[in-house]
Amino acid sequence: MTEPTTQSDSPQAAPAVPEIHVAPSPHVHDTSRTTRSMMIDVLIALLPVVGVAVYVFGLCVVRQIALCVGGCLVAELLFTILRGRRPTLGDGSAAVTGVILALSLPGPAPWYVGVIASFVAMGIGKVFFGGLGQNIFNPAMVGRAFVMLAFAGMVGASGYVLRPPASSAPATAPAGDVRADVMTQATPMSVAKKLARGETLGANEKMPSRMDLLLGTVNGSLGETSALACLIGGLYLCLRRTASWQIPAGVLLAVVVIAGIAELVSQPQLDVVDHLLGGAILFGAFFIATDLVTSPITPKGKFLFGLGIGALVMLLRTLSNYPEGVMFAVLVMNALVPLINRWTIPKPVGGPMPSKT
């Protein structure tokens, strides 16, 4: 008959040690929120923008999105295999990069522009740095910047205008044909820049009304035309906490302050409302600048990050020969994110640790 084991005879249980996982950004407090779920939120938020783009520009939007999404998926698969890594196509980040990249391009851009931009975005903008969570710059903006420099005539201001043959001039288009009317006009920011230089406008160059800017019945990049669609999608991201509200708040505040000062000291071609509704400022503030990997991690840092983007956009719009500046502003501020994170480290509860003497 065996004797019962007493408490003193049993080995003492090892103390419970908390398990700590250290991983690269993006960092989330809610462990139920995965990268895939956040990417799905972004795709849902982009639906109003895509819907307006299809209504205004037609099936070229579907073609551009298919090319960019397909190019990003193939590029990530190829580059990760070449690096001996496991492909991570299931997290949805490549698809989101492809959609945002497509919406930042003009509709008439040739097919190879989107494909090349996709491979550069995934290769140089993401996989080169180590994959998701390691990249410094926004991949979609890296791809767009490359094709902007390599194919300036196809992605620049003149690349947005569709030149129809004489047999299908806009004057003979059916009544209510939004696509034929919009895609043969200059972009609002290009018109404003020409007016600021004192140049004479052409036949298809006119400043659209604010209602057109709000609804999106103007020419421009596929995703930047409708301010209302960008606001709806952006508010959805902020309410879902997939995007930090401090970033778009900082961007819009900087634009309002600088445009307001410019309006007080001079008579600019664009006032505060025109700057907010025109161009890619809303699309960039809600969908590009809020990228979890390439934005700061502290609330104060996020707000400063947004302020810097808005200030740089206004600097480029008012003082440079370039009509728009969201892409360059985001890339410049992406490079400053490590410094912003260092400058905005929150103080621990009870104050900093006393230094040893």
N, C-alpha and C positions, 0 to 999 in steps of 0.2 A: 504494500500500500504506500503510495507516494504521499509525501507531506505537501500541504499547500504552500505555495510560494508566497512569502511575505513581501511587503513593499521594500524592505531593506535589501532583500535578495535580488530584486529585479534591477536591471541596469537603468540608470537615470536617462530620461529622454533628453535628446539634444535640444538646446534652446532654439526656438523658431527664429530664423534669420530672414528678414524681408528680401525678396528677390527683386533686384533692380535691373531694368533693361535700359541700356543706353543705345539710342538710335538717332540717325540724322533726321532733319526736318522733312516733312511737316510734323509738328508736335500738336497733339490734340489732348484735351482733358477728358473727353468722353471716349472711353475705349470702344464703345459700340459704333463709333463713327470710323469707318475704314476709308482708305484712299478711294476705293471703288465707289462707295456711297457718295463721297464728296464730288467725285467726277460726274456721277449721274446727276447730282444737283446742278452742276454747271451746265450740263447738256440740257436739262429741263429749262434752266434760266435763259438759255440761248434760243429756245424755240420761238418766242415772239420776234426776236431779231431776224432769225432765219425766215420766218413767215412773211415779214414785211419785205425782206430782200427778194424773196421769190415773187411776191406780188409786183414789186417795182421793176426788177431786172429780168425776170423770167427764168427759164430753165438753165441759164448759164450759172446760176447760183448752185443748183444741184450738181452740175458738172464740176464746178470748182471745189465744192465740199468733198465730192467723191474722190477727186484727184488728190487733194491734200490729206484727207483721212487715210486713203489707201497708201499714199506715199509714206506717211508717218508710220503706219503699222508695218509696212515692208521694211522701212529703214531701221526701225527699232529691232525688228526680228533679225535682220542681217547683221547689224552692228553688235548686238549682244552675243550672237553666236560666234562672230569673229573674235570677240574678247573672251570667249569661253565662259560666258555667264548664261544663266537661265533666263529665257525671254519672259517679260512681265507684261504681256499685252493685255492680260485680263484686268489690270487695275484701272484701265480706261484713260490713263493720262495721255497716251499717244493719240487717242481719238479726240480728246479735248484740244490738244495742241493743233491737230489737223483742222478742226472746225474753226478755232480762233484765227489760225493762219489764213484759211480760205476767206473768212469774213473781213480780213484786213487787206485783201487784194482787190483790184478792180475786176469787174465782170468780164470785160473783153480781153483780159490777159490770156496769152496763149497757154496751152496745156502744159508745156514743159516748164513754164515759170513756176507753177504750183508744185510740180514734182520736184524740181531742183530745190525750191524753198523748203519742202518737206524733208528732204534728205539732209540739207544743211541744218535745219532746226533740230532734228533728232541726233545727227552725228556730231556736229560741233557744239550745238546748244545744250545737249543733254548727255548722251552716252559718253562723249569725250571726257566729261567731268566725273563720270562714275555711275550715271543713271539717276533715277528719280531720287530726289532729296539731296543730291550732291551738286547740281548745276547752280552756277552763280547767276547767269542771265536767263531771262525768259526765253524759252526755246522758240516760240512762235515769232517773237520779235527779232531773234537772231536770224531766222530764215528769211523774214521779210526784209531785214536790213541788207542781207546779201543780195537778194534779187533786185532791191532798190538801187544798189550800186552797179550790179552787173547788167541789168536790163532797165536802165533809167527811162528809156523811151517808152517802155511797155508798162512800167509801174509808176512812173512819174505823173505829173499833172496831165500831160497829153495822153497818157495811157488809159485814162478813164473815159475819154470821149470816143464813142463808136461812130465811125465815119461811114454812113450808108452810101451805097451807090446812088447815082442820080435817079435811077428808075424807082427807088424806094425812099425818096426824100421824106422827111417828116411832114411836109405839107400835104402829101398824099396819103398819109397814114390814117387809118380809121379813127373816128372820134372816140376819145377816151382811151386811146392806146398810150398808157402811161410809160411803157418801156421805150417806145420810139421817141417820145418827147423828152424823157429824162436823160437817156443815154447819149443824146446828141448835144447836151448842154455841158458847159464847164462846171466844175465843182464850185460850191459856194466859197470855200476858202481861197481858191485860185482867183475867183472874181474879186474878192475883197483885197487880195494882194495886188492885183493889177490896178484897182482903184486907188490904193494907197500910194502906188508909184506914179499916179497921174496918167496911166496909159489909157488908150481908147479901147472900149470893149467891142468885141465882135458881134456878129448877128445872133449867135447862140450863147452869148455871155450876159447874164443878168443876175442880179441878186434876188434869190427867192424870198418869199414871205416867211414869217415865223411859223405860220401854220404848216407850210411845206416842210420846214426844218423839223417841226415837232412830229409830223406824221411820217416823214421819210420820203416824200415824192421829190427828191433831189438826187443829183448825181454824186458819186463818191465811192469810197470803199463799200463793199457789200454789207458790212455790219455797222457802219457809222452813220447811215443816213437818217434813221428814225430815232429821235431822242426819246420819244415815248416808249418804244420797245426796249431801249436800253435801260430806262428807268424801271420798267416793270420787272425785267429780268434781274437787274441789280438789286432791287428791293427784296426780291425773293431770296437771293443769295445771302443778303444781310440778315433777313429774318430767320433763315435756316442756319445762320452762323457759319456757313461755309466760307463766306467772305467777311473780313473784319470791316466794320463800318468806319473805323478811324481813317482808313486809307482813302476811300472816295470822299469823305468829309474834308480831309486835308487838301485833296486835289481841287475840289470845287471851291473851298474857301480861298485858296491862293488865286484861282482864276477870278473870282468875284472881286477880291481886294485889288489886284493889279489892274484888271479891266476897269474897275470903278475909278481908280486913281488916274488912269490914262484918259478916261472920259471927262474927268474934272479939269485936267490941265490942257487938253487939246480936243479936237473934234475927229476922233478916229472913225474909220469906216464901219467897224463893228463895235457895238456896245456890249454891256455885260450879258444880256440875254442872248445876243447873237453868238458870243464866244461859248456860252454854255450849250446852246442847241446845235451849233454848227461844228463840223469836223468830227474828230474821233475822241473828243474829250470825255464824253459819258461812257462810250464803249471801252475806252482805255481805263477810266477810273474804276469801273465795276468788274470788268472781265480780264483785264491784262495786269493792272497794277496789283490786284488782290491775289495774285498767284502765291500759294502758301509757301513754296520753297524759296522764292526769290524776294520775299518781302520780310521786314523785320519781325521779331517775335514778341516784342514788348508793346503795350498799347501806346505809350508815348513815342516809341520809335516808329510805329505804323503811322501815326499822325504826322510826324516830321517827314517821313518818307513820302506821304501824299502831298504835303506842302511843297516839297522839293520838286515833285513831278509837275504839279500845277504851275509853279514859278518858272520852271524850264520851258514848259509848253508856251507860256505867255511870252517869255524871252525870245523864243524862236519865231513865234507868230508875228511879233511886232518889230523885231530888230534884224531878222535874217531874211534872205531871199526865198526861204522855204515856206510854203503856205501852211504847213502843219508840222507838229513837232512831238506828238505823243510817243512815237516809236523811239526816237532818240532820247527823250526825257526818261522813259522807263529804263532803257539800257544804262544810261548814266547813273541813275539812282540805284539800279541793281548792283553796280560796282561799289556803291557806298554803304550797302546794307551791313557788312561786317563792322564798319566803323559806327554806324548808327546803333547796332546792337551793343557795342562796347560802351558807347556814350550814355545809353539809357538803361543800364543795369539797375534794377530796382533795389532799394536799400532793404536789408533783411529786417524782420520784426525786432524791435529793441535797439536798432542802430547797428552800425558796422562793428565787426570784431575789433577789440582793442589790440593795438600793435604791441609786440613784445619789445621791451627795452633791454 
